[in-house]
Amino acid sequence: RPKDADVLKIGSVNFTLSPNRESETIMGVCPNNCTKNILLGPIYVISATHYMHLAGRKMSITIKRDDMLITVTNEPTYSYYSPQVITL
């Protein structure tokens, strides 16, 4: 096949939110050495979605490539009840 498509889920599952705080930042990192053996060849991200259940209010995804930060998504008003699929 000239092109394949797949779904890759990346995220943090082991974190604790502090009680009685209006906001808190959780940052997950997936370094290149954790994916280089399974993601072969060029990878093209065509869409992304955020999932934070009821705990999240806003989320963004940033890729660091060659010391450059690339913002892939920025959802300032996340709602579990109306998830957004961001087409890139």
N, CA and C atoms as an extended XYZ file, in Angstrom:
264
Properties=species:S:1:pos:R:3:atomname:S:1:resname:S:1:resid:I:1 pbc="F F F"
N         0.837       -1.196        0.000 N   ARG     1
C         0.000        0.000        0.000 CA  ARG     1
C         0.868        1.241        0.000 C   ARG     1
N         0.507        2.211       -0.770 N   PRO     2
C         1.311        3.436       -0.769 CA  PRO     2
C         1.152        4.247        0.514 C   PRO     2
N        -0.030        4.164        1.165 N   LYS     3
C        -0.252        4.929        2.399 CA  LYS     3
C        -1.075        4.101        3.372 C   LYS     3
N        -0.702        4.151        4.622 N   ASP     4
C        -1.441        3.495        5.689 CA  ASP     4
C        -1.905        4.544        6.682 C   ASP     4
N        -2.957        4.229        7.408 N   ALA     5
C        -3.441        5.119        8.468 CA  ALA     5
C        -3.617        4.306        9.741 C   ALA     5
N        -3.430        4.948       10.861 N   ASP     6
C        -3.567        4.274       12.147 CA  ASP     6
C        -3.910        5.306       13.207 C   ASP     6
N        -4.238        4.820       14.378 N   VAL     7
C        -4.550        5.681       15.517 CA  VAL     7
C        -3.518        5.418       16.600 C   VAL     7
N        -2.951        6.475       17.129 N   LEU     8
C        -1.981        6.370       18.221 CA  LEU     8
C        -2.503        7.188       19.388 C   LEU     8
N        -2.684        6.522       20.515 N   LYS     9
C        -3.145        7.214       21.720 CA  LYS     9
C        -1.954        7.428       22.635 C   LYS     9
N        -1.745        8.671       23.029 N   ILE    10
C        -0.649        9.025       23.926 CA  ILE    10
C        -1.236        9.847       25.056 C   ILE    10
N        -0.841        9.534       26.273 N   GLY    11
C        -1.362       10.334       27.373 CA  GLY    11
C        -0.828        9.894       28.715 C   GLY    11
N        -1.156       10.668       29.705 N   SER    12
C        -0.769       10.384       31.079 CA  SER    12
C        -1.977        9.831       31.816 C   SER    12
N        -1.773        8.755       32.542 N   VAL    13
C        -2.869        8.177       33.315 CA  VAL    13
C        -2.601        8.220       34.816 C   VAL    13
N        -1.371        8.404       35.203 N   ASN    14
C        -1.010        8.409       36.616 CA  ASN    14
C        -0.630        9.809       37.070 C   ASN    14
N        -1.621       10.606       37.371 N   PHE    15
C        -1.360       11.943       37.903 CA  PHE    15
C        -2.420       12.250       38.950 C   PHE    15
N        -2.115       13.190       39.812 N   THR    16
C        -3.023       13.577       40.888 CA  THR    16
C        -3.312       15.064       40.785 C   THR    16
N        -4.575       15.409       40.841 N   LEU    17
C        -4.971       16.814       40.874 CA  LEU    17
C        -5.109       17.241       42.329 C   LEU    17
N        -4.515       18.355       42.662 N   SER    18
C        -4.587       18.867       44.028 CA  SER    18
C        -5.990       19.395       44.309 C   SER    18
N        -6.518       19.137       45.511 N   PRO    19
C        -7.853       19.641       45.832 CA  PRO    19
C        -7.844       21.153       46.053 C   PRO    19
N        -8.986       21.763       45.842 N   ASN    20
C        -9.203       23.186       46.133 CA  ASN    20
C        -8.294       24.128       45.352 C   ASN    20
N        -7.900       23.749       44.156 N   ARG    21
C        -7.108       24.650       43.306 CA  ARG    21
C        -7.938       25.002       42.093 C   ARG    21
N        -7.884       26.260       41.709 N   GLU    22
C        -8.658       26.695       40.551 CA  GLU    22
C        -8.077       26.148       39.249 C   GLU    22
N        -6.755       26.031       39.186 N   SER    23
C        -6.136       25.476       37.985 CA  SER    23
C        -4.849       24.753       38.361 C   SER    23
N        -4.474       23.843       37.498 N   GLU    24
C        -3.244       23.080       37.691 CA  GLU    24
C        -2.770       22.625       36.320 C   GLU    24
N        -1.480       22.632       36.112 N   THR    25
C        -0.918       22.224       34.833 CA  THR    25
C        -0.333       20.828       34.957 C   THR    25
N        -0.736       19.951       34.059 N   ILE    26
C        -0.193       18.597       33.972 CA  ILE    26
C         0.501       18.515       32.618 C   ILE    26
N         1.753       18.098       32.611 N   MET    27
C         2.480       18.002       31.352 CA  MET    27
C         2.944       16.569       31.153 C   MET    27
N         2.584       15.996       30.026 N   GLY    28
C         3.046       14.667       29.668 CA  GLY    28
C         4.077       14.775       28.560 C   GLY    28
N         5.073       13.922       28.606 N   VAL    29
C         6.141       13.951       27.609 CA  VAL    29
C         6.298       12.551       27.026 C   VAL    29
N         6.361       12.484       25.724 N   CYS    30
C         6.638       11.230       25.035 CA  CYS    30
C         7.913       11.449       24.228 C   CYS    30
N         9.079       11.094       24.795 N   PRO    31
C        10.339       11.346       24.095 CA  PRO    31
C        10.476       10.473       22.848 C   PRO    31
N        11.305       10.933       21.927 N   ASN    32
C        11.438       10.217       20.657 CA  ASN    32
C        11.938        8.791       20.834 C   ASN    32
N        12.676        8.502       21.885 N   ASN    33
C        13.173        7.134       22.046 CA  ASN    33
C        12.074        6.160       22.464 C   ASN    33
N        10.895        6.642       22.851 N   CYS    34
C         9.807        5.716       23.189 CA  CYS    34
C         8.984        5.346       21.958 C   CYS    34
N         9.110        6.075       20.880 N   THR    35
C         8.313        5.787       19.683 CA  THR    35
C         9.140        5.437       18.449 C   THR    35
N        10.443        5.661       18.479 N   LYS    36
C        11.225        5.494       17.247 CA  LYS    36
C        11.247        4.062       16.730 C   LYS    36
N        11.025        3.077       17.588 N   ASN    37
C        11.029        1.693       17.129 CA  ASN    37
C         9.687        1.246       16.561 C   ASN    37
N         8.609        1.980       16.861 N   ILE    38
C         7.305        1.582       16.333 CA  ILE    38
C         6.793        2.512       15.244 C   ILE    38
N         7.309        3.716       15.177 N   LEU    39
C         6.887        4.671       14.149 CA  LEU    39
C         7.999        4.791       13.115 C   LEU    39
N         7.903        3.985       12.085 N   LEU    40
C         8.942        3.951       11.055 CA  LEU    40
C         8.532        4.830        9.878 C   LEU    40
N         9.489        5.506        9.309 N   GLY    41
C         9.218        6.346        8.150 CA  GLY    41
C         8.591        7.664        8.538 C   GLY    41
N         8.236        8.479        7.551 N   PRO    42
C         7.615        9.770        7.869 CA  PRO    42
C         6.207        9.566        8.433 C   PRO    42
N         5.864       10.374        9.417 N   ILE    43
C         4.549       10.317       10.063 CA  ILE    43
C         3.843       11.644        9.807 C   ILE    43
N         2.614       11.574        9.370 N   TYR    44
C         1.811       12.765        9.121 CA  TYR    44
C         0.608       12.743       10.062 C   TYR    44
N         0.531       13.707       10.945 N   VAL    45
C        -0.601       13.822       11.862 CA  VAL    45
C        -1.718       14.531       11.106 C   VAL    45
N        -2.877       13.869       10.992 N   ILE    46
C        -3.977       14.455       10.226 CA  ILE    46
C        -5.111       14.969       11.114 C   ILE    46
N        -5.175       14.482       12.353 N   SER    47
C        -6.177       14.998       13.284 CA  SER    47
C        -5.767       14.645       14.705 C   SER    47
N        -6.391       15.321       15.649 N   ALA    48
C        -6.107       15.075       17.065 CA  ALA    48
C        -7.360       15.380       17.863 C   ALA    48
N        -7.482       14.740       19.000 N   THR    49
C        -8.587       15.023       19.904 CA  THR    49
C        -8.079       14.956       21.334 C   THR    49
N        -8.692       15.718       22.193 N   HIS    50
C        -8.318       15.737       23.609 CA  HIS    50
C        -9.298       14.872       24.393 C   HIS    50
N        -8.782       14.215       25.433 N   TYR    51
C        -9.656       13.435       26.309 CA  TYR    51
C        -9.190       13.625       27.736 C   TYR    51
N       -10.022       14.268       28.533 N   MET    52
C        -9.670       14.528       29.933 CA  MET    52
C       -10.807       14.162       30.867 C   MET    52
N       -11.804       13.452       30.362 N   HIS    53
C       -13.011       13.116       31.108 CA  HIS    53
C       -13.573       14.398       31.720 C   HIS    53
N       -13.975       14.395       32.961 N   LEU    54
C       -14.560       15.594       33.562 CA  LEU    54
C       -13.540       16.443       34.313 C   LEU    54
N       -12.287       16.007       34.352 N   ALA    55
C       -11.268       16.709       35.141 CA  ALA    55
C       -10.652       17.904       34.421 C   ALA    55
N       -10.709       17.929       33.095 N   GLY    56
C       -10.005       18.969       32.352 CA  GLY    56
C       -10.876       20.129       31.930 C   GLY    56
N       -10.251       21.283       31.769 N   ARG    57
C       -10.941       22.487       31.293 CA  ARG    57
C       -10.361       23.005       29.987 C   ARG    57
N        -9.053       22.833       29.798 N   LYS    58
C        -8.420       23.259       28.552 CA  LYS    58
C        -7.190       22.386       28.321 C   LYS    58
N        -6.787       22.290       27.051 N   MET    59
C        -5.658       21.417       26.726 CA  MET    59
C        -5.037       21.859       25.417 C   MET    59
N        -3.748       21.619       25.310 N   SER    60
C        -3.052       21.847       24.049 CA  SER    60
C        -2.035       20.732       23.853 C   SER    60
N        -1.675       20.509       22.599 N   ILE    61
C        -0.653       19.518       22.246 CA  ILE    61
C         0.424       20.240       21.460 C   ILE    61
N         1.666       20.046       21.889 N   THR    62
C         2.812       20.675       21.238 CA  THR    62
C         3.836       19.602       20.907 C   THR    62
N         4.391       19.675       19.719 N   ILE    63
C         5.451       18.759       19.293 CA  ILE    63
C         6.754       19.533       19.261 C   ILE    63
N         7.803       18.917       19.786 N   LYS    64
C         9.131       19.520       19.694 CA  LYS    64
C         9.915       18.751       18.643 C   LYS    64
N        10.302       19.459       17.600 N   ARG    65
C        11.076       18.836       16.530 CA  ARG    65
C        12.233       19.756       16.176 C   ARG    65
N        13.442       19.220       16.233 N   ASP    66
C        14.645       19.992       15.899 CA  ASP    66
C        14.699       21.307       16.678 C   ASP    66
N        14.440       21.247       17.972 N   ASP    67
C        14.463       22.411       18.867 CA  ASP    67
C        13.407       23.461       18.535 C   ASP    67
N        12.417       23.109       17.724 N   MET    68
C        11.295       24.009       17.440 CA  MET    68
C        10.044       23.452       18.103 C   MET    68
N         9.234       24.322       18.707 N   LEU    69
C         7.958       23.914       19.277 CA  LEU    69
C         6.852       24.190       18.265 C   LEU    69
N         6.069       23.157       17.959 N   ILE    70
C         4.985       23.262       16.991 CA  ILE    70
C         3.681       22.990       17.737 C   ILE    70
N         2.805       23.976       17.802 N   THR    71
C         1.512       23.786       18.452 CA  THR    71
C         0.587       23.051       17.492 C   THR    71
N         0.160       21.866       17.898 N   VAL    72
C        -0.717       21.045       17.066 CA  VAL    72
C        -2.177       21.358       17.377 C   VAL    72
N        -2.499       21.458       18.662 N   THR    73
C        -3.866       21.772       19.075 CA  THR    73
C        -3.837       22.775       20.213 C   THR    73
N        -4.917       23.512       20.333 N   ASN    74
C        -5.100       24.425       21.458 CA  ASN    74
C        -6.607       24.565       21.661 C   ASN    74
N        -7.111       23.920       22.690 N   GLU    75
C        -8.543       23.944       22.976 CA  GLU    75
C        -8.751       24.636       24.328 C   GLU    75
N        -9.019       25.945       24.328 N   PRO    76
C        -9.107       26.693       25.582 CA  PRO    76
C       -10.381       26.440       26.378 C   PRO    76
N       -11.396       25.841       25.772 N   THR    77
C       -12.635       25.544       26.494 CA  THR    77
C       -13.053       24.106       26.212 C   THR    77
N       -12.376       23.160       26.848 N   TYR    78
C       -12.659       21.737       26.672 CA  TYR    78
C       -13.971       21.365       27.348 C   TYR    78
N       -14.769       20.530       26.692 N   SER    79
C       -15.984       19.984       27.288 CA  SER    79
C       -16.045       18.489       27.003 C   SER    79
N       -16.138       17.710       28.048 N   TYR    80
C       -16.272       16.259       27.911 CA  TYR    80
C       -17.521       15.900       27.104 C   TYR    80
N       -18.563       16.710       27.223 N   TYR    81
C       -19.841       16.412       26.586 CA  TYR    81
C       -19.891       16.790       25.108 C   TYR    81
N       -18.942       17.562       24.639 N   SER    82
C       -18.885       17.887       23.208 CA  SER    82
C       -17.428       17.897       22.751 C   SER    82
N       -16.831       16.692       22.642 N   PRO    83
C       -15.423       16.615       22.251 CA  PRO    83
C       -15.204       17.143       20.836 C   PRO    83
N       -14.079       17.792       20.651 N   GLN    84
C       -13.720       18.353       19.354 CA  GLN    84
C       -12.676       17.463       18.685 C   GLN    84
N       -12.873       17.167       17.426 N   VAL    85
C       -11.847       16.512       16.624 CA  VAL    85
C       -11.210       17.613       15.800 C   VAL    85
N        -9.931       17.816       16.015 N   ILE    86
C        -9.220       18.894       15.342 CA  ILE    86
C        -8.556       18.314       14.101 C   ILE    86
N        -9.008       18.745       12.936 N   THR    87
C        -8.428       18.297       11.678 CA  THR    87
C        -7.284       19.228       11.323 C   THR    87
N        -6.158       18.644       11.001 N   LEU    88
C        -4.961       19.442       10.714 CA  LEU    88
C        -4.723       19.553        9.221 C   LEU    88
